[in-house]
Amino acid sequence: MNRSARKEPIFHTDEDCVLFLSTLAEVPERFGAKIHGYALMPNHFHLMVEVPQGNLSEVMKYIGAAFTQAYNRIHNHDGPLFRGRFRNAVVEDDA
């Protein structure tokens, strides 16, 4: 998961959500990762991502950078959109 800087909303419109999801859609082919689920809240997102190549940091860096660049271009913003490094937890089984 990652949260916006200063806890400000980043998903204002459906178009913002579509922009994030289009960025997310590039991940499987680029990184060999599998997206099992996601949740978008006004000021943060949660992902369930499987990374067989162990490249979670690269995946999250790409998502954050690509979405931020596109978001800033559309909303005429400048600077970081997220507060810093993502948070993660390992999920090993259904329990």
FIROBA-229344 format. One record per residue (C-alpha): x, y, z; residue number from 0; residue in three letters. Coordinates in Angstrom, 3 decimals. Each point is the difference from the previous one (the first is absolute). Example, Ala and Ser with C-alpha at 12.3 -4.5 7.8 and 13.67 -1.06 7.14 Angstrom:
@X=12.300	Y=-4.500	Z=7.800	num=0	residu=ALA
@X=1.370	Y=3.440	Z=-0.660	num=1	residu=SER
END
This chain:
@X=0.000	Y=0.000	Z=0.000	num=0	residu=MET
@X=0.997	Y=3.593	Z=-0.388	num=1	residu=ASN
@X=-1.588	Y=3.204	Z=1.191	num=2	residu=ARG
@X=0.048	Y=3.456	Z=-1.488	num=3	residu=SER
@X=2.273	Y=2.688	Z=1.337	num=4	residu=ALA
@X=-1.676	Y=2.034	Z=2.735	num=5	residu=ARG
@X=-2.957	Y=-2.459	Z=-0.112	num=6	residu=LYS
@X=-1.545	Y=2.076	Z=-2.791	num=7	residu=GLU
@X=-2.446	Y=-1.631	Z=-2.427	num=8	residu=PRO
@X=1.506	Y=-1.274	Z=-3.234	num=9	residu=ILE
@X=-2.978	Y=-1.836	Z=-1.481	num=10	residu=PHE
@X=-2.363	Y=2.933	Z=-0.614	num=11	residu=HIS
@X=-1.811	Y=-1.327	Z=-3.064	num=12	residu=THR
@X=-0.676	Y=-3.221	Z=-1.846	num=13	residu=ASP
@X=2.639	Y=1.141	Z=-2.485	num=14	residu=GLU
@X=2.632	Y=0.038	Z=2.770	num=15	residu=ASP
@X=-0.925	Y=-3.585	Z=0.856	num=16	residu=CYS
@X=0.152	Y=-1.040	Z=-3.663	num=17	residu=VAL
@X=3.415	Y=1.646	Z=-0.306	num=18	residu=LEU
@X=1.289	Y=-1.989	Z=2.986	num=19	residu=PHE
@X=-1.505	Y=-3.247	Z=-1.289	num=20	residu=LEU
@X=1.509	Y=0.519	Z=-3.453	num=21	residu=SER
@X=3.402	Y=0.406	Z=1.674	num=22	residu=THR
@X=-0.672	Y=-3.151	Z=2.025	num=23	residu=LEU
@X=-0.985	Y=-1.886	Z=-3.177	num=24	residu=ALA
@X=3.539	Y=0.446	Z=-1.353	num=25	residu=GLU
@X=1.598	Y=-1.816	Z=2.954	num=26	residu=VAL
@X=-0.518	Y=-3.662	Z=-0.994	num=27	residu=PRO
@X=1.705	Y=0.308	Z=-3.371	num=28	residu=GLU
@X=2.760	Y=2.358	Z=1.166	num=29	residu=ARG
@X=0.923	Y=-1.828	Z=3.217	num=30	residu=PHE
@X=-1.493	Y=-3.501	Z=-0.138	num=31	residu=GLY
@X=-2.120	Y=0.815	Z=3.051	num=32	residu=ALA
@X=-3.564	Y=-1.157	Z=0.584	num=33	residu=LYS
@X=-2.608	Y=2.424	Z=1.303	num=34	residu=ILE
@X=-2.435	Y=-1.937	Z=2.192	num=35	residu=HIS
@X=-1.952	Y=2.947	Z=1.364	num=36	residu=GLY
@X=-0.101	Y=3.696	Z=0.670	num=37	residu=TYR
@X=-1.955	Y=2.611	Z=1.936	num=38	residu=ALA
@X=0.058	Y=3.712	Z=-0.721	num=39	residu=LEU
@X=-0.964	Y=2.403	Z=2.793	num=40	residu=MET
@X=-0.035	Y=3.798	Z=-0.283	num=41	residu=PRO
@X=3.551	Y=0.445	Z=1.324	num=42	residu=ASN
@X=1.657	Y=-3.403	Z=-0.302	num=43	residu=HIS
@X=-0.052	Y=-3.379	Z=-1.691	num=44	residu=PHE
@X=0.462	Y=-3.654	Z=0.942	num=45	residu=HIS
@X=1.294	Y=-2.657	Z=-2.382	num=46	residu=LEU
@X=0.331	Y=-3.754	Z=0.198	num=47	residu=MET
@X=2.932	Y=-0.754	Z=-2.280	num=48	residu=VAL
@X=1.887	Y=-3.237	Z=-0.609	num=49	residu=GLU
@X=3.601	Y=0.537	Z=-1.100	num=50	residu=VAL
@X=1.579	Y=-3.314	Z=-1.065	num=51	residu=PRO
@X=3.207	Y=1.845	Z=-0.926	num=52	residu=GLN
@X=0.257	Y=1.678	Z=3.420	num=53	residu=GLY
@X=-0.169	Y=3.464	Z=-1.548	num=54	residu=ASN
@X=-2.696	Y=1.622	Z=2.148	num=55	residu=LEU
@X=2.034	Y=3.176	Z=0.538	num=56	residu=SER
@X=0.414	Y=0.478	Z=-3.753	num=57	residu=GLU
@X=-3.721	Y=-0.585	Z=-0.556	num=58	residu=VAL
@X=-1.029	Y=2.503	Z=2.659	num=59	residu=MET
@X=2.565	Y=2.554	Z=-1.146	num=60	residu=LYS
@X=-1.378	Y=-0.225	Z=-3.539	num=61	residu=TYR
@X=-3.633	Y=0.322	Z=1.128	num=62	residu=ILE
@X=0.778	Y=2.992	Z=2.190	num=63	residu=GLY
@X=2.151	Y=1.807	Z=-2.554	num=64	residu=ALA
@X=-2.143	Y=-0.655	Z=-3.077	num=65	residu=ALA
@X=-3.257	Y=0.903	Z=1.734	num=66	residu=PHE
@X=1.505	Y=3.112	Z=1.606	num=67	residu=THR
@X=1.361	Y=1.292	Z=-3.305	num=68	residu=GLN
@X=-3.313	Y=-0.500	Z=-1.799	num=69	residu=ALA
@X=-2.045	Y=1.362	Z=2.930	num=70	residu=TYR
@X=2.195	Y=3.095	Z=0.303	num=71	residu=ASN
@X=-0.249	Y=0.649	Z=-3.732	num=72	residu=ARG
@X=-3.803	Y=-0.260	Z=0.037	num=73	residu=ILE
@X=-0.533	Y=1.987	Z=3.222	num=74	residu=HIS
@X=2.776	Y=2.530	Z=-0.625	num=75	residu=ASN
@X=1.748	Y=-1.031	Z=3.223	num=76	residu=HIS
@X=3.688	Y=-0.225	Z=0.756	num=77	residu=ASP
@X=1.991	Y=-2.232	Z=2.331	num=78	residu=GLY
@X=-0.613	Y=-3.253	Z=1.831	num=79	residu=PRO
@X=-3.488	Y=-1.421	Z=0.283	num=80	residu=LEU
@X=0.739	Y=-2.731	Z=2.540	num=81	residu=PHE
@X=1.477	Y=0.349	Z=3.475	num=82	residu=ARG
@X=2.946	Y=-2.297	Z=-0.584	num=83	residu=GLY
@X=0.707	Y=-3.708	Z=-0.022	num=84	residu=ARG
@X=-2.948	Y=-2.350	Z=-0.257	num=85	residu=PHE
@X=-0.986	Y=-2.316	Z=2.850	num=86	residu=ARG
@X=-0.240	Y=-3.726	Z=-0.569	num=87	residu=ASN
@X=-0.803	Y=-3.267	Z=1.721	num=88	residu=ALA
@X=0.674	Y=-3.531	Z=-1.220	num=89	residu=VAL
@X=-3.061	Y=-2.174	Z=-0.646	num=90	residu=VAL
@X=0.964	Y=-3.662	Z=-0.115	num=91	residu=GLU
@X=-3.366	Y=-1.762	Z=0.108	num=92	residu=ASP
@X=-3.738	Y=0.570	Z=0.276	num=93	residu=ASP
@X=0.059	Y=0.183	Z=3.801	num=94	residu=ALA
END
